[in-house]
């Protein structure tokens, strides 16, 4: 029997000091779960108190002392649900989300956001949570506890009353909604505001919520004429995903013509840099850079990067959607897995003037698509290319003979400086930084500019 289990048995046997120790140890955890789930509502203290009362009342009947933590979290989650349904007695209006929530057990917000590498984005994250529905907000509170090691995935699943694999699906869906909400927060702040967004907001009453998030974010059929321009997507990861989730930019689960992704960088993400899996219509993908994805920068135990950490992925789903994306003047370097991967996409991809350099697997992994590849550069990867028999290829480095990094303009002495410039600050107008990194001067590969 562990020390913790012995403490539970002692409390169950009437040892008041053991009971006080258990309550003191779990109060910060309960407070954090409730405070986050209720967004700073005036009833937080009441719900926490009711949770602890239920813990005291139910403790004698707990048959598995080793499950105490998940049992306490499940009670807290239940009390939050009761509050949301109006079963508790007090219902003052909710306050605006504060930047910091009070935490009797230490600065949980700071610790959790630092762990998620979101320290500089706390205001954005707080604003994004108000666009989630109640269920996702409750789950987010639990997931933050998991991210900081306060809960295990088994604890989280027990709190939800589901199996661990089902909990993983729910967490992934919640994070997708949170990412969409964060994008919406950025779009609402942008100056000048997107004309289409401004038109969609004409009937909005100014109150954020899940319904308006669904109306204002890009997803599902009818996702048309959108542009994602001059943005950076970095340091995304899910500690519980062990390297299998945390994409830079994902354009997925929808369809629609006229969408463009241009001038963006996706770097240092746990999973792929850019992921267009299961988007069923062609997207124009041009002048984007993906680098350093798939690396375990967070020292997560049990890291699984196999199959993840691509620079660009253009397929996914079951079965994969067939979309003939246009892919030109993009660069992928120093990613753990492929530079450019079809992801099983059976559509006719068109790739021209792209560069794959020093990626851990294949520069251009196109076994499923009848792709057309022209004037692409693949150097320093584990393999240059993997193509199916239906692919069409011309004037690529693998067609022209043996090419090395010497074809790039940057001399060896300048290569590191040029790479640092590519990964440095953007120009004052927000476009990609000026660099000679990976440029060839012979019409092959990415131009490494937006012109």
N, C-alpha and C positions, 0 to 999 in steps of 0.2 A: 504494500500500500504506500502510495506517495505521501509526501508531507501535506500536499493540498487535499488529497482524499481524506487523510486523517483529520484535518481541520474541519472538513465538512461533517464527518462522522461525529466529531466532538460537538459541533454546533447542533447537530440533530439530537444529540443526547442531552442538551440543555446547558452546555457550556456557553455562558453569555459572552465571555471574552473572545472565544472562537467565533461566535456570531458577529460580534463587533468587527473583528478583523476581516471576516469575509465581506461584510457590507462596505467597509472602508476601501477594500481592495477593488471592489466592483463599481463603486459609485462613479468614478470618473468615466468608466466605460459606458455606463447607463446614461450619464449626463450628455456625453458626446453624441451617442446615437439619437437620443431624443431631441437635443438642441438642433442638430443638423436636419433631422427629419421635419421638425416643426418650424424651421427657418426663423428662430428667434421669437416665436410666439410667446405672449405673456404667460401662457399656461405651462411653459417648459418645466418650471419647478414643481408644479402640481403633478404633472405626468411622471416626473422622476420620482417624486415622493410616493405616488401610487404604485409605481413599479417596485420600489424597494419594499413596500408593505406586502405586495403580492409575493415577493421573494421570501420574506420572513414567514408568511403564512404557508407557502408551499414547500419550504425547505424540508420539513420532516418527511414528506412523501417522495423526495427525490431518491430514486433507486440506484442511479449511476453517478456517484460523486465526481467521476472524471469528466462528466459532461456538464459540470456546473456553469462554465462560462457560456456555452451555447444556450443552455436553459435560461440563464438570466437575460441574454440578448433576445431570445424568443419572447420572453415576458415583456421586455421593453418595446419590442416591435408590435406586440399585441396591444399594448396600452396606447401606442401612437395611432394604431388603426381605430381603436375605440374613440379616441379623441377626434379623429377626422370624421367619424360617422356621427358625431354629435351626442355620444352617449354620456360623456362627462358633463359636469354641471356648468362649467364656466366657458363662455364663448366670446371673449373680447376680440376685436378685429386684429389680424396679424400685423406685426410691425414690418417695416422694410428690413431686408436682410442686412445686418451690420457687417462691416469688414471683418471684425473679430467677434466670435461668440465667447461668452464667459465660460471658463473651464476650471472647475475646482481641482482638477488633477494635473494642471500644467497647460502650456499653450498648445493644445491639440491641433488647432488650425495651422499654426506655423509648422509643427512637426510633420503633419500629414502632407501639406502642400509642398514642403521642401522635399519630402520623400518622393513625391510625384513630379518633381522638377517643374512646379508651377508657381514658384515663389513670386515671380514677377507678374503673375497673371491672376492674383487672388481676386481683384475686383471683377475682372471678366468672368471668372468662375462663379463667384457669388451671384452675379447678375444672370448668368446662364441657368442656374438652378431654378429660378422662378419660372422658367419656361417649361419645366418638366411637370409631368402629372404626379399625383401624390405617390403612386406606387413606385415610380422611378426615383423620386426624391427619397423615399424611405430606403430603397435599395442602395442609393448613392451613399447614404449615411453609413450603412453596413460595410459597403465596399471600401470606404475610406479607412475604416477600422482594420479591414483586412490588409490594405496597402501598407499600413504602418506596423503590422505585426500584432495588433491587438486581438485580431480574430483569425482563425484558420478558415479555409474554404469550407471545411466540415461545419464549423460554427455558423458561418453565414448560411449555408444550406439548411441547417437545423432551424435557424431563426425564420427562414422562409417557409419551412415545412416541406421542402422538396429534396430530391437527391442531388448530389454534388454536380453531376453532369447537366442536370436541368438548371441548377443555379448558375453554372458557367454560361449557359445560353442566355439566361436573363441578364447577367452582368454585361455580356457583350452587347445585347440589345440596348440596355440602359446607356452604356458608353457611347453607342452610336447616336442615341438621342441627345446626349450631353454634348457631343462634338457638333451636332447640328445646331444646338442652342448656342454654343460658343461662336459658331460662324455667323449666326443671326445677330448676336450682340455686336460683333465687329461690323457687320453690314449696317446696322442701325447707327453706329457711331461715325461711319465713313462720311467724308465731306469732299466733293458733293455726293449726295445720296444717289444710288442707282435709280434711274427713272422708272423702271419696272417695279422696283420695290416701293418707291414713293406712291405709285398708282395703287399698288396692292394695299397700302396702308391707309388709304383715304377713308375706309369705313372702320378702321381700327379705333377702339375706344381708349387706347393707351394702357390697358391693363394686360401685362404679359401672362401667358398661360399656354398649356399644351396644345389647345385647339388652334391658336394663332401660330404657334410654332410650326404645326403641320401645314398650315396654309401658306407660310412664308418661306419654308425651306425647300430645297431642291431634292425631290425624291419621287419615285413612281412614274408611270406613264404621263407624258405631257411636260417633262422636264426639257424645255426647249430654249434655245437662244441665249444661254447663259455663258458668262465669261469668268474664269478664275485667273486673275492677273497679278503678277509682281508680288507674290506672297511667299513667305517662308513657313515650312511645316517641320517641326523638329522636336526631338526629345519625347516623343509619345511612346508610352509603354504601360503595360498592365502587369504589376508584379506577380499577380496570380496566373498570368498567361505564360510565364516562363519563356518568353521570346516568341510566342505564337500569336500575339496580338499587339497592336500599337503601330498602325499605319500612319504615314505622314499625311497624304491626301488621298481620300477614297471617294471615287465617283462610281457608285454601285446601286444595284437594286432599282433600276428605273429604265426609262427610254425616252427619247426625244431628239430631234435634229438641231443642228446649229450650235452645239456646245463647244467651247474652246477653253483649253488650259494652256496658258502661255506665260513665260517669264518667271516661273516659280522655282523654288528650291525645296527639296525634301531631304533632310539629313539627320543622322544620329537617331533614327527611330528604331524601335525594337523589331518591327516587321518590315514590310516593303516601304519604299519611298512613295511611289505612286501606285495606286491599285484601281483598275477599271473593271474589276471582276463583276460579272453578272449585270453590266449595263448593256442594254440590248441594241443601242443605236451608235453609229459612228461618232467619235469625238475627235476633234483636231487637237493634237498634243504637240506643241512646238516650243523650242527654246526653253526647255526646263532642264534642271540639273538634279541628280540624285546621287548622294554619296554618304558613305559611312553607315549605311543601314544594316541592321541585323547583329550589331555588336553588343555584347552584354556590358553596357556601361554602368549598370546599377548593381553589379555583383549579386544578381539573383541566382539562388541555388537551383539546380536542375534545369538550367537554360537549354532550350530546344530551338535551335535556329535552322535545323534541317528543313529545307523547302521554303524558308522565310528569308527576309533580308535581301530581296531583289531590289534593283533600282526602280524598274518599271514592270508591272504585271498587267497584262491586257485580257485576262480571262479568269474564270472562276464560276462557282455555282454548280448545281447538279440538275440537269446537265449544263455545261458552260454555255453562256449566251454567245451567239455568233454576231460579231460587230466588226466591220471593216474600218478600224481606226486609222487615221492619218497621223504618222509619227515622224517628225522631221526636226533636225537640228537640236536634238536632246543629247545629254551626256550623262553617263553613269560610271562612277569610279569608286573603287575601294568599298564596294558592298560585299557582304559575306557570301551571297549566293550569286544569282545571275545578274547581268547588267540589264538586259531586256528579255522578258519571258512572255510567251503567248498564253500561259496559264490554261491551256486546253481550248482556247478560243478557235472555233472552226471558221471564223470569218476571214475575209481577205485583207489582212493587215498590209499597210503600205508604209514601209520604213525607208527613209532616205536621209542621208547626211546626219547620221547619229554616231556617237562615239561610246564604246565600252572599253574601259581601261582598268586593269588590275582588280577585276572582280574575282571572287573566290571560286566561281563555277564557270558557266558558259557566258561568253559575251552576249551572244544573240541565241537564245534558246527558243526555237520556232518549230518544234516537231509536229504540231497539230494543224497549223494554219497554212493555207496555200498563199503564203505571203509573197510580196514583191519587195526585195531588198536591193537598194541601189546606193552606191557611194557611201557606205557605212564603214567605220573603222573599228576593228576589234584587236586590241593589242594588250599583252600582259595578263590576260585572263587564263584560267586553268585550261579552257578550250575556247577557240575563237567562235565557233558556230555549231549549232545542231539544227538541222532542217529536215522537214519531210520531203517526200519525192515531188510534191505538188508545188513547192516553193520556186520562185523565179529570182535569180540573183545575178547582178552584174556590177562590175567596177567597185566591188568591195575589197578590203584588204586581203581576204582569203581567196579572192579571185585573181588578184594581181601578183601573187607570189609571197615571199617571206618579208613581212614588215616588222619593224621594231619601233621602240619609242623614239628612235632617232628621227622619225619622220615628223615629229612635232616641232613646232617653231622654237619652243623653249629649249635652250641648251641646258645641259645637266646642272650648271651652276645657277641657272635662273628658275629651274623647274619648281623648287620648293617655294620660292617667292611668288611665282605665278599661281601655284595652287592655293597659297594663303590669300592671294588677292581674290580668287574665285570664291573663297569661303568667307570673305570679309564683308564689310559694309556695302550696302547698295548705293547707287548713285543718288544724288539729291532728288531726282524725279521718281525714285522708287524702282527703276529698272535694274537689271543685273549689273554687277560691278564689271569694270573693264579689266580684261585679262587676256594674255596670250596662251593660257594654259590649255593644252590639248588641241590647239589649232594647228592646221597643216599647211595652209597656203596653196594647196593643190586642188581645191574643190572637193576634197573628200572629208567626211566627218562633220562634226558640229561646228558651226561658226563661232560658238561661245559668245554670242551677242544676240540682241533682239531685233537687229536690223538685217 
